[in-house]
Amino acid sequence: MKLMIINGPNLNLLGKREPEVYGSTTFDTYFSELQAKFPDVKLGYFQSNIEGELIDKIQEVGFEYDGIVLNAASYTHTSVGIGDAVKAIDAPVVEVHISNTHKREDFRHVSYISAGAKGVILGFGLQSYDLAVQSFL
């Protein structure tokens, strides 16, 4: 099985950014742990702060991979383009959020991705990614 994890803006700052919300582990460290937990899954990883690059990556892997784990971060609540890209591909997408977005600001309660996603996992910290990978097994 081949899965791609795609992270959006500011997730490159995990471990530094708002540790009370996002924890103190970098995504690179966590990704190594995730690969060790799921040795039979070929995991890829891509991060960008640029909306168009995220759309390009979704389109690139969306017809070749078995699934995508997508944390579009703040673009979740603003990007019709990313939502449309998720609907346009063959690969199922699991939307992931580290925090429980429903316990945060009102604008974070709306997702342009959820309608096209296989499922949504939020609020379990980095373990949200574990749960997303498990959902494909």
DSSP file (Angstrom, degrees, kcal/mol; ACC not computed):
  #  RESIDUE AA STRUCTURE BP1 BP2  ACC     N-H-->O    O-->H-N    N-H-->O    O-->H-N    TCO  KAPPA ALPHA  PHI   PSI    X-CA   Y-CA   Z-CA
    1    1 A M              0   0    0      0, 0.0    41,-3.1     0, 0.0     2,-0.5   0.000 360.0 360.0 360.0 139.5    0.0    0.0    0.0
    2    2 A K  E     +a   42   0A   0     39,-0.2    64,-2.4    62,-0.1    65,-1.0  -0.966 360.0 175.3-122.5 116.4    1.2    3.5   -0.9
    3    3 A L  E     -ab  43  67A   0     39,-2.4    41,-2.5    -2,-0.5     2,-0.5  -0.940  16.8-151.5-122.6 143.6    0.0    6.5    1.0
    4    4 A M  E     -ab  44  68A   0     63,-1.9    65,-2.7    -2,-0.4     2,-0.6  -0.959   5.5-152.8-114.0 129.0    1.0   10.1    0.7
    5    5 A I  E     -ab  45  69A   0     39,-2.5    41,-2.3    -2,-0.5     2,-0.5  -0.893  14.4-169.5 -96.5 126.1    0.8   12.5    3.7
    6    6 A I  E     -ab  46  70A   0     63,-3.0    65,-2.9    -2,-0.6     2,-0.4  -0.975   1.5-170.3-121.0 121.4    0.3   16.1    2.6
    7    7 A N  E     -ab  47  71A   0     39,-2.7    41,-1.9    -2,-0.5    65,-0.2  -0.895   7.2-151.1-113.4 141.2    0.7   18.9    5.1
    8    8 A G    >   -     0   0    0     63,-2.7     3,-1.5    -2,-0.4     4,-0.3   0.043  45.9 -18.4 -94.7-157.1   -0.3   22.5    4.5
    9    9 A P  T 3  S+     0   0    0      0, 0.0    65,-0.4     0, 0.0    -1,-0.2  -0.076 120.5   1.5 -59.3 140.3    0.9   25.9    5.8
   10   10 A N  T >  S+     0   0    0      1,-0.1     3,-1.7    -3,-0.1     7,-0.2   0.303  92.3 110.3  72.0  -4.9    2.9   26.3    9.0
   11   11 A L  G X   +     0   0    0     -3,-1.5     3,-1.2     1,-0.3    16,-0.3   0.661  66.3  71.9 -73.4 -12.3    3.1   22.6    9.7
   12   12 A N  G 3  S+     0   0    0     -4,-0.3    -1,-0.3     1,-0.2    16,-0.1   0.630  92.1  60.1 -68.6 -13.0    6.8   22.8    8.9
   13   13 A L  G X> S+     0   0    0     -3,-1.7     4,-2.6    13,-0.1     3,-2.5   0.288  72.2 136.9 -98.6   9.1    7.0   24.6   12.2
   14   14 A L  T <4  +     0   0    0     -3,-1.2    13,-0.3     1,-0.3    10,-0.1  -0.292  68.7  33.6 -56.0 140.9    5.7   21.7   14.3
   15   15 A G  T 34 S+     0   0    0      8,-0.7    -1,-0.3     2,-0.4    11,-0.2   0.072 127.0  43.6  96.5 -23.1    7.7   21.4   17.5
   16   16 A K  T <4 S+     0   0    0     -3,-2.5     2,-0.4     9,-0.1    -2,-0.2   0.681  94.7  80.5-116.0 -40.0    8.2   25.2   17.6
   17   17 A R  S  < S-     0   0    0     -4,-2.6    -2,-0.4     1,-0.2     5,-0.4  -0.605 115.2 -32.2 -82.3 122.7    4.8   26.7   16.8
   18   18 A E    >>  -     0   0    0     -2,-0.4     4,-2.8     1,-0.1     3,-2.1   0.850  65.3-172.2  38.7  64.0    2.3   26.9   19.6
   19   19 A P  H 3> S+     0   0    0      0, 0.0     4,-1.8     0, 0.0    -1,-0.1   0.766  80.1  65.7 -60.1 -23.7    3.4   23.7   21.4
   20   20 A E  H 34 S+     0   0    0      2,-0.2    -2,-0.1     1,-0.2     4,-0.1   0.762 116.5  27.9 -67.7 -23.2    0.4   24.0   23.8
   21   21 A V  H <4 S+     0   0    0     -3,-2.1    -1,-0.2     2,-0.2    -3,-0.1   0.810 136.9  25.1 -99.4 -44.5   -1.8   23.3   20.7
   22   22 A Y  H  < S-     0   0    0     -4,-2.8     3,-0.3    -5,-0.4    -2,-0.2   0.457 101.8-122.7-108.9  -3.7    0.5   21.3   18.4
   23   23 A G     <  -     0   0    0     -4,-1.8    -8,-0.7    -5,-0.4    -1,-0.3  -0.243  27.2 -84.1  86.8-179.0    3.0   19.6   20.8
   24   24 A S  S    S+     0   0    0    -10,-0.1     2,-0.4    -4,-0.1    -1,-0.2   0.282  89.1 103.6-113.4   8.2    6.8   19.8   20.8
   25   25 A T        -     0   0    0     -3,-0.3    -9,-0.1    -6,-0.1     2,-0.1  -0.775  67.6-128.7 -94.9 134.4    7.6   17.1   18.3
   26   26 A T     >  -     0   0    0     -2,-0.4     4,-2.2   -11,-0.2   -11,-0.2  -0.420  20.0-121.2 -72.6 156.7    8.8   18.0   14.8
   27   27 A F  H  > S+     0   0    0    -16,-0.3     4,-3.3   -13,-0.3     5,-0.2   0.867 112.4  58.0 -69.3 -33.6    6.9   16.4   11.9
   28   28 A D  H  > S+     0   0    0      2,-0.2     4,-1.7     1,-0.2    -1,-0.2   0.927 108.9  45.3 -60.3 -43.9   10.2   14.9   10.6
   29   29 A T  H  > S+     0   0    0      1,-0.2     4,-1.6     2,-0.2    -2,-0.2   0.936 115.9  46.4 -62.6 -46.7   10.7   13.1   13.9
   30   30 A Y  H  X S+     0   0    0     -4,-2.2     4,-2.7     1,-0.2    -2,-0.2   0.898 107.5  57.1 -63.5 -40.8    7.1   12.0   14.0
   31   31 A F  H  X S+     0   0    0     -4,-3.3     4,-2.5     1,-0.2    -1,-0.2   0.888 104.8  52.0 -60.0 -39.8    7.2   10.8   10.4
   32   32 A S  H  X S+     0   0    0     -4,-1.7     4,-1.8     2,-0.2    -1,-0.2   0.907 110.7  48.3 -61.6 -41.2   10.1    8.5   11.1
   33   33 A E  H  X S+     0   0    0     -4,-1.6     4,-2.0     2,-0.2    -2,-0.2   0.902 110.2  51.8 -64.7 -40.8    8.1    7.0   14.0
   34   34 A L  H  X S+     0   0    0     -4,-2.7     4,-1.6     1,-0.2    -2,-0.2   0.902 107.8  51.7 -63.4 -42.0    5.1    6.6   11.8
   35   35 A Q  H  < S+     0   0    0     -4,-2.5    -1,-0.2     1,-0.2     6,-0.2   0.889 110.0  49.8 -61.9 -38.7    7.2    4.7    9.2
   36   36 A A  H  < S+     0   0    0     -4,-1.8    -1,-0.2     1,-0.2    -2,-0.2   0.857 109.3  51.7 -68.3 -34.9    8.4    2.4   11.9
   37   37 A K  H  < S+     0   0    0     -4,-2.0    -1,-0.2     1,-0.3    -2,-0.2   0.807 119.5  35.2 -69.9 -30.1    4.9    1.7   13.1
   38   38 A F    ><  +     0   0    0     -4,-1.6     3,-1.7    -5,-0.1    -1,-0.3  -0.569  67.0 160.0-125.6  67.2    3.7    0.9    9.6
   39   39 A P  T 3  S+     0   0    0      0, 0.0    -1,-0.1     0, 0.0    -2,-0.1   0.724  74.6  56.7 -65.7 -20.9    6.6   -0.9    7.9
   40   40 A D  T 3  S+     0   0    0     -3,-0.1     2,-0.5     2,-0.1    -5,-0.0   0.468  94.4  80.1 -89.2  -1.0    4.3   -2.6    5.3
   41   41 A V  S <  S-     0   0    0     -3,-1.7     2,-1.0    -6,-0.2   -39,-0.2  -0.917  76.8-137.6-108.5 127.3    3.0    0.8    4.1
   42   42 A K  E     -a    2   0A   0    -41,-3.1   -39,-2.4    -2,-0.5     2,-0.5  -0.744  29.7-165.8 -82.4 107.2    5.0    2.9    1.7
   43   43 A L  E     -a    3   0A   0     -2,-1.0     2,-0.3   -41,-0.2   -39,-0.2  -0.831   9.7-172.6-101.5 129.2    4.6    6.4    3.2
   44   44 A G  E     -a    4   0A   0    -41,-2.5   -39,-2.5    -2,-0.5     2,-0.4  -0.775   8.0-154.0-109.7 162.4    5.5    9.5    1.3
   45   45 A Y  E     +a    5   0A   0     -2,-0.3     2,-0.3   -41,-0.2   -39,-0.2  -0.998  15.6 171.0-143.5 136.4    5.5   13.0    2.8
   46   46 A F  E     -a    6   0A   0    -41,-2.3   -39,-2.7    -2,-0.4     2,-0.4  -0.996   5.0-177.4-142.6 137.5    5.1   16.5    1.3
   47   47 A Q  E     +a    7   0A   0     -2,-0.3     2,-0.3   -41,-0.2   -39,-0.2  -0.999   8.1 164.6-135.2 139.5    4.6   19.9    2.9
   48   48 A S        -     0   0    0    -41,-1.9   -37,-0.2    -2,-0.4    -2,-0.0  -0.991  35.1-152.9-150.2 149.7    4.1   23.3    1.4
   49   49 A N  S    S+     0   0    0     -2,-0.3     2,-0.5   -40,-0.1   -41,-0.1   0.359  79.6  89.6 -93.2   1.7    2.9   26.7    2.6
   50   50 A I     >  -     0   0    0      1,-0.1     4,-1.7   -42,-0.1     3,-0.4  -0.894  68.5-149.0-111.6 121.8    1.7   27.4   -0.9
   51   51 A E  H  > S+     0   0    0     -2,-0.5     4,-2.2     1,-0.2     3,-0.2   0.890  96.8  51.8 -54.8 -48.1   -1.9   26.5   -1.9
   52   52 A G  H  > S+     0   0    0      1,-0.2     4,-2.6     2,-0.2    -1,-0.2   0.852 106.8  53.6 -62.0 -35.8   -1.1   25.8   -5.6
   53   53 A E  H  > S+     0   0    0     -3,-0.4     4,-2.2     2,-0.2    -1,-0.2   0.876 108.0  50.8 -66.4 -36.5    1.7   23.4   -4.7
   54   54 A L  H  X S+     0   0    0     -4,-1.7     4,-2.5     2,-0.2    -2,-0.2   0.922 111.2  47.9 -65.5 -43.3   -0.6   21.5   -2.5
   55   55 A I  H  X S+     0   0    0     -4,-2.2     4,-2.5     1,-0.2     5,-0.2   0.929 110.9  51.7 -61.8 -45.3   -3.2   21.2   -5.3
   56   56 A D  H  X S+     0   0    0     -4,-2.6     4,-2.4     1,-0.2    -1,-0.2   0.909 111.0  47.6 -57.8 -43.0   -0.4   20.1   -7.7
   57   57 A K  H  X S+     0   0    0     -4,-2.2     4,-2.4     2,-0.2     5,-0.3   0.906 110.0  52.0 -67.9 -41.3    0.7   17.4   -5.3
   58   58 A I  H  X S+     0   0    0     -4,-2.5     4,-1.7     1,-0.2    -1,-0.2   0.933 114.1  44.0 -58.5 -45.5   -2.9   16.1   -4.8
   59   59 A Q  H  < S+     0   0    0     -4,-2.5     4,-0.3     1,-0.2    -2,-0.2   0.878 112.1  53.8 -67.3 -37.6   -3.3   15.9   -8.5
   60   60 A E  H  < S+     0   0    0     -4,-2.4     3,-0.4    -5,-0.2    -2,-0.2   0.923 122.7  25.4 -63.3 -46.3    0.1   14.3   -9.0
   61   61 A V  H >X S+     0   0    0     -4,-2.4     4,-2.6     1,-0.2     3,-1.2   0.589  99.0  89.8 -96.2 -11.5   -0.4   11.4   -6.5
   62   62 A G  T 3< S+     0   0    0     -4,-1.7    29,-2.7    -5,-0.3    28,-1.0   0.559  96.1  36.6 -68.5  -8.4   -4.2   11.3   -6.6
   63   63 A F  T 34 S+     0   0    0     -3,-0.4    -1,-0.3    -4,-0.3    -2,-0.1   0.398 123.2  41.4-118.0  -2.5   -4.3    8.7   -9.5
   64   64 A E  T <4 S+     0   0    0     -3,-1.2    -2,-0.2    -4,-0.1     2,-0.2   0.664 100.1  71.1-116.6 -26.9   -1.2    6.7   -8.5
   65   65 A Y  S  < S-     0   0    0     -4,-2.6   -62,-0.2     1,-0.1     3,-0.1  -0.525  75.3-127.8 -95.1 160.8   -1.4    6.3   -4.7
   66   66 A D  S    S-     0   0    0    -64,-2.4     2,-0.3     1,-0.3   -63,-0.2   0.663  85.3 -19.8 -79.3 -17.1   -3.8    4.1   -2.7
   67   67 A G  E     -b    3   0A   0    -65,-1.0   -63,-1.9    24,-0.2     2,-0.4  -0.960  55.2-128.2-179.5 164.5   -4.7    7.1   -0.5
   68   68 A I  E     -bc   4  93A   0     24,-2.3    26,-2.7    -2,-0.3     2,-0.6  -0.992   6.5-154.5-128.9 133.8   -3.8   10.5    0.8
   69   69 A V  E     -bc   5  94A   0    -65,-2.7   -63,-3.0    -2,-0.4     2,-0.5  -0.953  27.9-167.1-102.8 115.3   -3.7   11.8    4.4
   70   70 A L  E     +bc   6  95A   0     24,-2.6    26,-2.7    -2,-0.6     2,-0.6  -0.919  27.6 173.4-119.1 119.2   -4.3   15.5    4.1
   71   71 A N  E     +b    7   0A   0    -65,-2.9   -63,-2.7    -2,-0.5   -60,-0.1  -0.864   7.3 174.9-114.3  92.5   -3.8   18.2    6.7
   72   72 A A    >   -     0   0    0     -2,-0.6     3,-1.9     1,-0.2     4,-0.2   0.447  23.2-161.9 -79.0   1.5   -4.4   21.3    4.7
   73   73 A A  G >   -     0   0    0     23,-0.4     3,-2.0     1,-0.3     4,-0.4  -0.219  69.0  -3.4  52.3-133.7   -4.1   23.4    7.9
   74   74 A S  G >  S+     0   0    0    -65,-0.4     3,-1.2     1,-0.3    -1,-0.3   0.750 127.7  69.3 -64.4 -22.4   -5.6   26.8    7.5
   75   75 A Y  G X> S+     0   0    0     -3,-1.9     4,-2.8     1,-0.2     3,-1.2   0.727  82.2  76.6 -66.3 -19.0   -6.4   26.2    3.8
   76   76 A T  G <4 S+     0   0    0     -3,-2.0    36,-3.1     1,-0.2    37,-0.3   0.877 101.1  39.6 -52.2 -38.7   -9.0   23.7    5.1
   77   77 A H  G <4 S+     0   0    0     -3,-1.2    -1,-0.2    -4,-0.4    -2,-0.2   0.398 128.3  28.3 -97.2   0.6  -11.2   26.7    5.9
   78   78 A T  T <4 S+     0   0    0     -3,-1.2     2,-0.9    -4,-0.2    -2,-0.2   0.574  91.4  92.4-134.4 -18.7  -10.5   28.9    2.9
   79   79 A S     X  +     0   0    0     -4,-2.8     4,-1.7     1,-0.2    -1,-0.1  -0.726  27.8 168.4-103.1 100.4   -9.5   26.8   -0.2
   80   80 A V  H  > S+     0   0    0     -2,-0.9     4,-2.7     1,-0.2    -1,-0.2   0.851  84.9  61.4 -64.5 -35.0  -12.3   25.9   -2.6
   81   81 A G  H  > S+     0   0    0      2,-0.2     4,-2.1     1,-0.2    -1,-0.2   0.895 104.4  44.8 -61.2 -43.3   -9.4   24.8   -4.9
   82   82 A I  H  > S+     0   0    0      2,-0.2     4,-2.2     1,-0.2    -1,-0.2   0.911 113.0  52.1 -68.1 -41.3   -8.0   22.2   -2.6
   83   83 A G  H  X S+     0   0    0     -4,-1.7     4,-1.6     1,-0.2    -2,-0.2   0.911 110.8  47.8 -58.3 -42.7  -11.6   20.9   -1.9
   84   84 A D  H  X S+     0   0    0     -4,-2.7     4,-1.3     1,-0.2    -1,-0.2   0.876 108.7  54.2 -66.2 -38.0  -12.1   20.6   -5.7
   85   85 A A  H  X S+     0   0    0     -4,-2.1     4,-0.8     1,-0.2     3,-0.3   0.902 106.3  52.3 -62.6 -40.8   -8.8   18.8   -6.1
   86   86 A V  H >< S+     0   0    0     -4,-2.2     3,-0.6     1,-0.2    -1,-0.2   0.894 111.3  47.0 -62.0 -40.1   -9.8   16.3   -3.5
   87   87 A K  H 3< S+     0   0    0     -4,-1.6    -1,-0.2     1,-0.2    -2,-0.2   0.745 107.9  58.2 -71.9 -23.3  -13.1   15.6   -5.4
   88   88 A A  H 3< S+     0   0    0     -4,-1.3    -1,-0.2    -3,-0.3    -2,-0.2   0.607  93.8  76.7 -86.0 -13.0  -11.3   15.4   -8.7
   89   89 A I  S << S-     0   0    0     -4,-0.8   -26,-0.2    -3,-0.6   -30,-0.1  -0.499  71.6-133.9-100.9 166.8   -8.9   12.5   -7.9
   90   90 A D  S    S+     0   0    0    -28,-1.0   -27,-0.2    -2,-0.2    -1,-0.1   0.832  78.7  90.4 -83.8 -36.0   -9.4    8.7   -7.7
   91   91 A A  S    S-     0   0    0    -29,-2.7   -24,-0.2     1,-0.1    -2,-0.2  -0.371  82.7-116.5 -66.9 135.5   -7.5    8.2   -4.4
   92   92 A P        -     0   0    0      0, 0.0   -24,-2.3     0, 0.0     2,-0.4  -0.443  29.3-147.6 -68.6 147.9   -9.5    8.4   -1.2
   93   93 A V  E     -c   68   0A   0     23,-0.3    25,-3.2   -26,-0.2    26,-0.9  -0.964   9.2-158.3-121.5 132.3   -8.5   11.2    1.1
   94   94 A V  E     -cd  69 119A   0    -26,-2.7   -24,-2.6    -2,-0.4     2,-0.4  -0.960  18.6-140.9-107.6 120.6   -8.6   11.3    4.9
   95   95 A E  E     -cd  70 120A   0     24,-2.5    26,-2.8    -2,-0.6     2,-0.4  -0.659  24.3-170.0 -80.5 131.8   -8.7   14.8    6.3
   96   96 A V  E     - d   0 121A   0    -26,-2.7   -23,-0.4    -2,-0.4     2,-0.4  -0.953  15.4-179.7-128.3 142.8   -6.6   15.2    9.4
   97   97 A H  E     - d   0 122A   0     24,-2.0    26,-1.0    -2,-0.4    27,-0.6  -0.995  22.2-149.2-138.6 139.3   -6.2   17.9   12.0
   98   98 A I  S    S+     0   0    0     -2,-0.4    27,-2.2    24,-0.2     2,-0.2   0.911  86.2  46.9 -70.9 -44.4   -3.9   17.8   15.0
   99   99 A S  S    S-     0   0    0     25,-0.1     2,-1.2    24,-0.1    24,-0.8  -0.510  98.4-101.2 -93.5 165.2   -6.2   20.0   17.1
  100  100 A N    >   -     0   0    0     23,-0.3     3,-2.1    22,-0.2     4,-0.2  -0.770  35.0-164.1 -83.9  99.5   -9.9   19.7   17.6
  101  101 A T  G >  S+     0   0    0     -2,-1.2     3,-1.1     1,-0.3    -1,-0.2   0.719  82.9  65.3 -62.5 -21.6  -10.9   22.5   15.2
  102  102 A H  G 3  S+     0   0    0      1,-0.2    -1,-0.3     7,-0.1     7,-0.1   0.601  97.9  54.6 -78.1 -10.3  -14.4   22.6   16.7
  103  103 A K  G <  S+     0   0    0     -3,-2.1    -1,-0.2     5,-0.1    -2,-0.2   0.317 105.9  66.7 -97.6   5.5  -13.0   23.8   20.0
  104  104 A R  S <  S-     0   0    0     -3,-1.1     5,-0.1     1,-0.3    -3,-0.0  -0.220 102.1 -30.4-112.0-160.3  -11.2   26.7   18.3
  105  105 A E    >   -     0   0    0      1,-0.1     3,-1.5    -2,-0.1    -1,-0.3  -0.129  61.6-112.9 -57.4 151.4  -12.3   29.8   16.5
  106  106 A D  G >  S+     0   0    0      1,-0.3     3,-2.1     2,-0.2     4,-0.2   0.847 113.9  61.5 -56.1 -38.4  -15.6   29.8   14.6
  107  107 A F  G >  S+     0   0    0      1,-0.3     3,-0.9     2,-0.2    -1,-0.3   0.762  96.4  61.8 -63.9 -21.5  -14.0   30.0   11.2
  108  108 A R  G <  S+     0   0    0     -3,-1.5    -1,-0.3     1,-0.2    -2,-0.2   0.487  85.9  75.9 -80.9  -1.7  -12.2   26.8   11.9
  109  109 A H  G <  S+     0   0    0     -3,-2.1     2,-0.4    -4,-0.2    -1,-0.2   0.583  84.4  75.5 -83.2  -9.8  -15.5   24.9   12.1
  110  110 A V    <   -     0   0    0     -3,-0.9     2,-0.4    -4,-0.2     0, 0.0  -0.884  61.6-171.0-108.2 132.0  -16.0   25.0    8.3
  111  111 A S        -     0   0    0     -2,-0.4     4,-0.4     1,-0.1   -34,-0.2  -0.984  20.4-167.7-124.0 130.4  -14.0   22.7    6.0
  112  112 A Y  S    S+     0   0    0    -36,-3.1   -35,-0.1    -2,-0.4     4,-0.1   0.442  92.9  53.2 -86.2  -1.9  -14.0   22.8    2.2
  113  113 A I  S >> S+     0   0    0    -37,-0.3     3,-1.7     2,-0.1     4,-0.7   0.778  86.7  75.9-100.8 -35.0  -12.3   19.4    2.2
  114  114 A S  G >4 S+     0   0    0      1,-0.3     3,-1.1     2,-0.2    -2,-0.1   0.813  86.9  61.6 -52.5 -39.2  -14.7   17.3    4.3
  115  115 A A  G 34 S+     0   0    0     -4,-0.4    -1,-0.3     1,-0.3    -2,-0.1   0.784 113.0  37.2 -62.5 -27.0  -17.4   16.9    1.6
  116  116 A G  G <4 S+     0   0    0     -3,-1.7   -23,-0.3    -4,-0.1    -1,-0.3   0.443  99.6 102.0-101.6  -1.4  -14.9   15.2   -0.7
  117  117 A A  S << S-     0   0    0     -3,-1.1   -23,-0.2    -4,-0.7     3,-0.1  -0.505  70.5-136.1 -88.3 151.4  -13.0   13.2    2.0
  118  118 A K  S    S-     0   0    0    -25,-3.2     2,-0.3     1,-0.3   -24,-0.2   0.847  87.0 -26.8 -65.1 -36.4  -13.4    9.5    2.9
  119  119 A G  E     -d   94   0A   0    -26,-0.9   -24,-2.5     2,-0.0     2,-0.4  -0.975  58.7-121.8-169.3 172.0  -13.4   10.6    6.5
  120  120 A V  E     -d   95   0A   0     -2,-0.3     2,-0.4   -26,-0.2   -24,-0.2  -0.996  18.2-175.1-132.5 131.8  -12.2   13.2    9.0
  121  121 A I  E     +d   96   0A   0    -26,-2.8   -24,-2.0    -2,-0.4     2,-0.3  -0.994  18.3 157.6-127.2 126.5  -10.0   12.7   12.0
  122  122 A L  E     +d   97   0A   0     -2,-0.4   -22,-0.2   -26,-0.2   -24,-0.2  -0.998  43.3  33.0-148.8 151.9   -9.2   15.6   14.4
  123  123 A G  S    S+     0   0    0    -26,-1.0   -23,-0.3   -24,-0.8   -25,-0.2   0.485  78.2 102.7  91.7   4.4   -8.2   16.4   17.9
  124  124 A F  S >  S-     0   0    0    -27,-0.6     3,-1.2     1,-0.4   -25,-0.1   0.094  78.8-128.5-106.2  23.1   -5.9   13.5   18.7
  125  125 A G  T >  S-     0   0    0    -27,-2.2     3,-1.9     1,-0.3    -1,-0.4  -0.305  73.1 -23.0  63.3-151.2   -2.6   15.3   18.3
  126  126 A L  T >> S+     0   0    0      1,-0.3     3,-1.8     2,-0.2     4,-0.8   0.746 129.8  77.1 -64.1 -21.4   -0.1   13.7   16.0
  127  127 A Q  H <> S+     0   0    0     -3,-1.2     4,-2.4     1,-0.3    -1,-0.3   0.702  75.1  78.9 -62.2 -17.1   -1.9   10.4   16.6
  128  128 A S  H <> S+     0   0    0     -3,-1.9     4,-1.8     1,-0.2    -1,-0.3   0.866  91.3  52.2 -56.6 -35.2   -4.5   11.7   14.2
  129  129 A Y  H <> S+     0   0    0     -3,-1.8     4,-2.6    -4,-0.3    -1,-0.2   0.897 105.9  53.0 -68.8 -40.1   -2.1   10.6   11.4
  130  130 A D  H  X S+     0   0    0     -4,-0.8     4,-2.7     1,-0.2    -2,-0.2   0.941 110.0  48.4 -56.4 -47.7   -1.8    7.1   12.9
  131  131 A L  H  X S+     0   0    0     -4,-2.4     4,-1.6     1,-0.2    -1,-0.2   0.876 110.2  51.8 -63.1 -38.0   -5.6    6.8   12.9
  132  132 A A  H  X S+     0   0    0     -4,-1.8     4,-0.6     2,-0.2    -1,-0.2   0.932 110.4  47.3 -64.8 -45.8   -5.7    8.0    9.3
  133  133 A V  H >X S+     0   0    0     -4,-2.6     3,-1.6     1,-0.2     4,-0.5   0.934 110.6  53.1 -60.7 -45.2   -3.1    5.5    8.1
  134  134 A Q  H >< S+     0   0    0     -4,-2.7     3,-1.2     1,-0.3    -1,-0.2   0.826  98.0  65.6 -59.3 -32.0   -5.0    2.7   10.0
  135  135 A S  H 3< S+     0   0    0     -4,-1.6    -1,-0.3     1,-0.3    -2,-0.2   0.714 100.0  51.8 -65.7 -18.9   -8.2    3.7    8.2
  136  136 A F  H <<        0   0    0     -3,-1.6    -1,-0.3    -4,-0.6    -2,-0.2   0.616 360.0 360.0 -89.5 -13.6   -6.6    2.5    4.9
  137  137 A L    <<        0   0    0     -3,-1.2    -1,-0.2    -4,-0.5    -2,-0.2   0.465 360.0 360.0 -84.5 360.0   -5.6   -0.9    6.2
